[in-house]
Amino acid sequence: MEVFQTDSHYIFVKRDKSLWWHRRTSEFSIKAGWDLSSVDDIECIGVTHGIVGVISLPNVYEPHLIVVKEATAVGVLYPPHLVYKIKSICILSADEPDTDLPNCSKHTKSNQSTPTHSVSTSNNNNASVPSSAGGSSKSTKLFEGMNKTWGAVKSAGNTIKNTTQQAANLATKQVKSSVGIREPRHIERRITEELHKIFDETDSFYFSFDCDITNNLQRHEAKPEESQSQPDERFFWNMHMIRDLLNLNDKTWILPIIQGFMQVENCVIGNECFTLALVSRRSRHRAGTRYKRRGVDEKGNCANYVETEQILSFRHHQLSFTQVRGSVPIYWSQPGYKYRPPPRLDRGVAETQQAFELHFTKEMENYGRVCIVNLVEQSGKEKTIGDAFADHVIKYNNDRLIYVTFDFHDYCRGMRFENVSALIDAVGPEAGAMGFHWRDQRGMICNQKSVFRVNCMDCLDRTNVVQTAIGKAVLESQLVKLGLSPPYTPIPEQLKSPFMVLWANNGDIISRQYAGTNALKGDYTRTGERKISGMMKDGMNSANRYYLARFKDSYRQATIDLMLGNQVSSESLSALGGQAGPDENDGTENAEQAKLLVEDCRRLLLGTAQYPVGAWGLIDADPSLVEDSLQPKRGRSTLEKCKEKDNPIGKLQDIVFNRVME
């Protein structure tokens, strides 16, 4: 899709149509493609794969138009349609357009090359992203014939507009801060930077030109043919940003985008080839960062709500199994800037029960019967939330709601994550009755009748381990049904690695979106083993989550709220505007937070069998004075080596205490 600009508009051309976005009023209008011939001063600034939408905040952030700059093919989710992942965006504003779009081959000098787009797929599909999505030979012929008529079209790199500075001055005068922001330009820069971080650095946004990926396979089958392309508004991430486009009732320009995760793996068992895919769809309702979004809202929407679909495609068969995760659906929060602040209940029982029942009413409408798997601790700080959850389930008293509690940290104490099998055995009968969606070339064979709703406190680390185990059990059953594996046997060896990689990558991406770091316990999901190196990474990620929650989450939350059309809090605006945040803790309180961090690492590394005498944080060490490893000559020691790309841990040693000398 070609992108042009004039003094007053950005113009997008696809086939014989053009879409005009006014740079001052932010209004969209659809015209015929040949209407460009009537414009005197026009220039091509490149090509784009599609429009993400418009983002703005009255009197603070002038309208900016976001478009897809670079995308890579992920693979085929629902044959034969390709799915793409957004790699980078461009942001077009009224005064300072981002012209770093891929060059348009028709309006670029011969010595300039149009950038090629790599295909980043795990299954090596020979697919590429079209440089002009939705283009055709008809479009090419049309505009080749028109080139002589509107020869004023020029490459953006060869033109400097005098009106640009005038527009910038006008926009600056129009910005009036209603929240006491010292410098409006500062907040604009912060939001723009955060938008690029969200889209360019998280590997979280996906789209398809000709397939609705907001719906799972079962919902696709259930829809009447005339509404097959109707997106699920829960997962239509850019729905608010393109609301004006939706009002034009022309699907040519609509590109539904989901936030979440998607990966497709080619697999082989014996002589049989098939694909295994995993797709997670994050809800746009009550979206945000870890400590900024907890619990439920008045409409029954939960924080960190994600639908995850596991799809097995073999010959003409497609088998789909769906799970969901989401914050405990009561009013609760963890305010403050402490490391792991204690959770608190925010509203009364009656008010909470209303939102609780509204949430599960929606869940049962979407999925049928719901089996809750609650993984929070039954003692300590988490007990408050766990007890309240159980109380509201009892008060609801609905026979379509099943409640299972499993204290993950208690059952799996001492790195015994294999004890999750006890939970899988317990919910086995429910999983069997739940079934999965299965279709072939003739249509639907069977449907999934209910859903597992898994949660812990963050709905990240523990949740991903358990959802992986459930997905594995279902996959084993599906392989038997297809004749790819004999009954009562574990998942074949050649399938273990791609299966674990899918779920581990899913856990990492979902965790980055909500907490800012990779998932904890990810080494177990990825390899099936819990190692010292993995536990040390968990300690580092826990500390990094604390840092992000304290110093960075306000920026991210404000930007997410702008994208989704939510009210932006004054706290977030103040942070974006460069004003001072909450008062810094005194030295005593900072020391207490460090102590809690150390305690977390101790618990992860030592379990309950050993008791630490002390712990020291290694800060500002001189790399030139630190050797790669420490090799004691006498005494007992254990050594573990780790060679991983992220957060490499060289060696770990256990040395008899009386051998430690200055």
Secondary structure, DSSP 8 states (H G I E B T S, - for coil): -EEEE-SSEEEEEETTEEEEEETTT--EEEEEGGGGGG-SS-EEEEE-S-EEEEEEETTTEEEEEEEEEEEEEEEESSTT-EEEEEEEEEEEESSS----S---GGGS-TTS---------TT-------SSTT--HHHHHHHHHHTTTTTT-EEGGG---THHHHHHHHHHHH---SS--S-HHHHHHHHHHHHHHHHHSS--EEE-SSS--SS-HHHHHHS-GGGTT---TTT-TTTTTTHHHHTTT-GGG----EEEEEEEEEEEETTEEEEEEEEEEE-STT---TTTS-SB-TTS-BTT-EEEEEEEEETTEEEEEEEEE---SSSEE--SSSSS---EE-S-HHHHHHHHHHHHHHHHHHHSEEEEEE-S-SSGGGHHHHHHHHHHHHHH--TTEEEEE--HHHHTTTT-GGGHHHHHHHHHHHHHHH--EEEETTEEEE---EEEEEE-SSSSHHHHHHHHHHHHHHHHHHHHHTTSS-TT----HHHHHHHHHHHHHHHHHHHHHHHSS--TTHHHHHHS---HHHHHHHHHHHHHHHHHHHHTHHHHHHHHHHHHT----HHHHHHHTT---S----HHHHHHHHHHHHHHHHHHHHTTT---S------S--GGG--S----SSS---EEE---SSS---EEE---GGG---
